[in-house]
Amino acid sequence: MQKSYIAHSVFVVPPTGFRCNEQTKESNAYQHEGKDNLIEKRAINEWNGLVTLLQENGIKTNICYSPSSENTPDGCFPNNWVSIHPESNKIVFYPMCAPNRRLERTKEAVDKIKALHPGYEVIDLSSRVEQGRFLEGTGSLVIDRNKKFAIMCASVRSHQALAKEWAAALEYELFVFDAVGPKGIPVYHTNVIFAFGETFCVGCFESITDPAKREELIAILSNRLDKQVIPISVSQVEQFCGNILQLQRTTDQTLILCMSTRSYEAFTPAQREALSRHGEIVHTAIPTIEDIGGGGVRCLLAEMFE
């Protein structure tokens, strides 16, 4: 029987110093300016609510406080700079596009992750920034660890040649496409429009610009990977319906689907019923993080496998 690689533990960083990141807003169409001085306070309250929700549902939370918080407004999105791969015993560190996002990967955070995964080989791609090539973890790549299959929409933050290098190192099959979001702007991260669970896929297929690629991906997911395909619309993407994560409780090994309240309310009743076949839906409100940071619940969680 094939082993399942659904995380029961996550690595999280509180949104200290949170604000609209001026270095990322040009490529993130879902990110908006915020002017009041309570943004950070609201974001921290929302993040605390998410951590509480996870803990109440038997998910282990490894919290790391970033010492560079004043200069790292997106520090609460650690899944972009690290991914853990128990299917191949590897840790990957990634090259970030925005200079202030490169500061998020502190020695404290790296040491903590390595300590949680002794014996894992480290693949450090961060030096690729010197070549102007970027790849932002499980933001750029939506992955199925069980099937060793990954998809990516190419963007300024997701370099196709580097993704191929990643796939070769981890022995993954990689499917690359172009996708656009609001106002025809290229989608900055694949995990805004797609989410993989063990037996399902949520995806905004209409955002894929090449119809042939669209149909090919649907066929791969539904036929070869045997996933239930749950399409979402561009308007649902704007409510972060694509930015959800399947996790496994430590208490009884049952599955949950973690999402924001905004996402939950934007799914149709039929979609919620379909999703509930793959885990209990749990949600919490994070509107400040979504509006100002341009990321949802999945962006806040880096899966751990200690």
C-alpha positions in Angstrom: 0.0 0.0 0.0 1.4 3.4 -1.0 2.3 5.7 1.9 0.3 8.9 2.2 2.2 12.2 2.6 -0.5 14.5 4.0 1.1 16.8 6.7 0.0 16.7 10.3 2.3 19.6 11.3 2.9 23.1 9.9 5.5 25.8 10.2 4.1 29.2 10.8 5.4 32.7 11.3 3.3 35.5 12.9 2.6 38.6 10.8 4.7 41.0 12.9 5.5 44.1 10.8 2.7 43.1 8.4 1.7 45.7 5.7 1.2 45.9 2.0 4.6 44.9 0.6 5.7 47.5 -1.9 8.1 45.1 -3.5 5.5 42.5 -4.4 2.3 44.4 -5.2 3.1 45.0 -8.9 3.0 41.2 -9.6 0.2 40.3 -7.1 -3.1 41.4 -8.5 -4.8 40.3 -5.2 -2.8 42.6 -3.0 -4.2 46.0 -2.0 -2.9 49.0 -0.2 -4.0 49.7 3.4 -3.7 53.0 5.1 -4.8 52.7 8.7 -2.4 52.0 11.6 -4.3 48.9 12.8 -3.4 46.6 9.9 -0.7 44.7 11.8 -2.9 44.3 14.9 -5.8 42.9 12.9 -3.5 40.6 11.0 -2.0 39.2 14.2 -5.5 38.6 15.6 -6.5 36.8 12.4 -3.3 34.7 12.5 -3.8 33.8 16.1 -7.3 32.6 15.2 -5.9 30.4 12.5 -3.3 28.9 14.8 -6.1 28.2 17.4 -8.2 26.5 14.7 -5.3 24.3 13.7 -4.5 23.3 17.3 -8.1 22.6 18.1 -8.1 20.3 15.1 -5.1 18.3 16.1 -2.6 19.9 13.8 0.9 20.6 15.4 2.0 24.2 14.9 5.7 25.0 14.9 5.9 28.8 15.5 9.0 30.8 14.5 9.3 34.5 15.3 11.3 36.4 12.7 13.9 38.8 14.1 13.7 40.8 10.8 10.0 41.5 11.1 10.2 45.3 10.5 11.7 44.6 7.0 9.7 41.5 6.2 6.1 42.5 5.7 5.3 39.1 4.0 7.1 37.1 6.7 3.9 35.2 7.6 4.0 33.4 4.2 6.9 30.8 4.9 5.6 28.3 2.3 7.3 30.4 -0.4 10.9 29.9 0.8 10.9 26.3 2.0 9.3 22.9 1.2 9.7 19.6 2.9 9.7 16.3 1.0 9.4 13.1 3.0 8.8 11.2 -0.2 12.5 11.8 -1.0 13.9 12.9 2.4 14.8 16.4 1.1 14.4 20.0 2.2 14.3 22.7 -0.5 15.1 26.4 0.0 14.0 28.7 -2.7 15.1 32.0 -4.4 12.6 34.8 -3.7 11.9 37.5 -6.3 11.5 40.5 -3.9 14.7 41.5 -2.0 12.9 42.0 1.3 11.4 38.5 1.0 14.8 37.0 0.9 15.3 38.2 4.5 12.5 35.9 5.7 14.8 32.9 5.7 16.6 33.5 8.9 19.2 31.2 10.5 16.8 30.6 13.4 14.1 29.5 11.0 16.4 27.3 8.9 17.9 25.7 12.0 14.5 24.9 13.4 13.3 23.3 10.2 16.5 21.2 9.9 16.2 20.1 13.5 12.6 18.9 12.8 13.8 16.8 9.9 17.1 15.1 10.8 18.8 13.2 8.1 17.1 15.1 5.3 19.3 16.3 2.4 19.2 20.1 1.8 18.8 21.5 -1.7 19.4 25.2 -1.6 18.3 27.0 -4.7 18.5 30.5 -3.2 21.7 31.5 -5.1 19.7 31.5 -8.3 18.7 35.0 -7.5 22.1 36.1 -8.9 21.0 34.7 -12.3 17.6 36.5 -12.0 15.8 33.2 -11.7 13.1 32.8 -9.0 11.0 30.0 -7.7 8.8 30.5 -4.7 8.2 27.2 -3.1 4.6 25.8 -2.8 3.4 29.2 -4.0 5.0 28.6 -7.4 4.5 24.9 -7.4 1.3 23.0 -6.5 2.5 19.5 -5.7 1.2 16.0 -5.1 3.8 14.3 -2.9 2.1 10.9 -3.3 2.2 10.9 -7.1 5.3 13.1 -7.4 3.5 15.4 -9.8 3.7 19.2 -9.8 2.0 22.0 -11.8 3.2 25.6 -12.2 1.9 28.7 -14.0 5.0 30.5 -15.3 5.4 34.1 -14.0 8.1 36.6 -13.0 8.2 34.7 -9.6 8.2 31.2 -11.2 11.0 30.5 -13.6 10.3 27.6 -15.9 13.9 26.4 -16.4 14.5 26.5 -12.6 11.3 24.6 -12.0 12.5 21.9 -14.4 15.8 21.7 -12.4 13.7 21.3 -9.2 11.6 18.5 -10.8 14.8 16.7 -11.9 16.3 16.9 -8.4 13.2 15.6 -6.7 12.2 13.1 -9.6 8.9 14.8 -10.2 6.8 15.1 -13.3 6.2 18.8 -14.0 3.3 20.4 -15.9 3.8 24.1 -16.8 1.3 26.5 -18.3 0.4 30.2 -18.5 -2.5 31.7 -16.6 -4.0 35.1 -16.2 -6.1 36.7 -13.4 -7.8 40.0 -12.9 -7.3 42.5 -15.8 -5.3 40.0 -17.8 -2.4 40.1 -15.3 -0.4 36.8 -15.2 -1.1 34.8 -12.0 1.8 35.3 -9.7 1.5 32.0 -7.8 -0.1 28.8 -8.8 -1.5 28.1 -5.4 -3.9 31.0 -5.8 -5.7 29.2 -8.6 -5.0 25.5 -7.7 -5.0 23.2 -4.7 -4.3 19.5 -4.6 -5.6 17.1 -2.0 -4.8 13.4 -1.9 -7.9 12.6 -4.0 -9.2 15.9 -5.3 -8.1 19.0 -7.1 -9.6 22.5 -6.9 -8.7 24.5 -10.0 -9.5 27.6 -12.0 -9.0 26.0 -15.4 -10.6 29.0 -17.2 -7.5 31.0 -16.2 -5.2 28.8 -18.2 -4.6 30.7 -21.5 -4.0 27.7 -23.8 -7.2 25.6 -24.3 -5.2 22.5 -25.2 -3.2 22.7 -22.0 -6.4 23.2 -20.1 -7.9 20.0 -21.4 -4.6 18.1 -21.1 -4.3 19.0 -17.4 -7.9 18.0 -16.7 -7.3 14.6 -18.3 -4.2 14.0 -16.3 -5.8 14.9 -13.0 -9.0 13.1 -13.4 -7.8 10.0 -15.4 -4.2 9.3 -14.6 -4.0 10.7 -11.1 -7.6 9.7 -10.2 -8.6 13.0 -8.6 -12.0 14.5 -8.3 -11.8 17.7 -10.2 -13.6 20.6 -8.7 -13.5 23.7 -11.0 -13.7 27.2 -9.6 -14.3 30.5 -11.4 -12.0 33.5 -11.7 -14.4 35.4 -9.3 -14.0 32.5 -6.7 -10.2 32.8 -7.1 -10.5 36.4 -6.0 -12.1 35.0 -2.8 -9.1 32.6 -2.4 -11.0 29.5 -3.1 -7.9 28.0 -4.7 -5.8 28.7 -1.7 -6.8 25.9 0.6 -4.8 23.0 2.2 -5.6 19.4 3.2 -4.0 18.4 6.5 -4.2 15.3 8.7 -5.1 15.4 12.4 -2.5 13.9 14.8 -5.3 12.7 17.1 -7.1 10.3 14.9 -5.5 10.6 11.4 -8.7 12.0 9.9 -8.4 14.7 7.2 -9.4 18.3 7.3 -9.6 21.0 4.6 -8.3 24.3 6.0 -9.5 27.5 4.3 -10.6 31.1 5.1 -14.2 32.0 5.9 -14.2 34.1 2.8 -13.3 31.1 0.7 -15.8 28.9 2.5 -18.6 31.3 1.8 -17.6 31.7 -1.8 -17.8 28.0 -2.6 -21.2 26.9 -3.8 -23.2 24.4 -1.7 -22.5 21.7 -4.3 -18.7 22.5 -4.2 -18.7 22.4 -0.4 -20.5 19.0 -0.5 -17.9 17.7 -2.9 -15.0 19.0 -0.8 -16.4 17.5 2.3 -15.9 14.0 0.9 -12.2 14.6 1.2 -12.0 15.9 4.7 -13.9 18.0 7.3 -13.9 21.7 6.2 -12.6 24.0 8.9 -12.3 27.8 8.3 -11.4 31.1 10.0 -11.7 34.7 8.9 -8.4 36.4 7.7 -9.7 39.3 5.6 -6.8 41.7 6.5 -4.2 39.1 5.5 -6.1 38.4 2.3 -6.7 42.0 1.3 -3.4 43.5 2.2 -1.1 40.6 1.8 -2.8 39.1 -1.3 -2.6 35.5 0.1 -4.9 33.1 1.9 -4.8 30.3 4.4 -2.6 28.0 2.3 0.0 30.7 1.9 0.4 30.9 5.7 1.2 27.3 6.2 4.4 25.4 5.3 3.8 21.7 5.7 6.2 19.8 8.1 6.8 16.1 8.4 8.8 15.6 11.6 
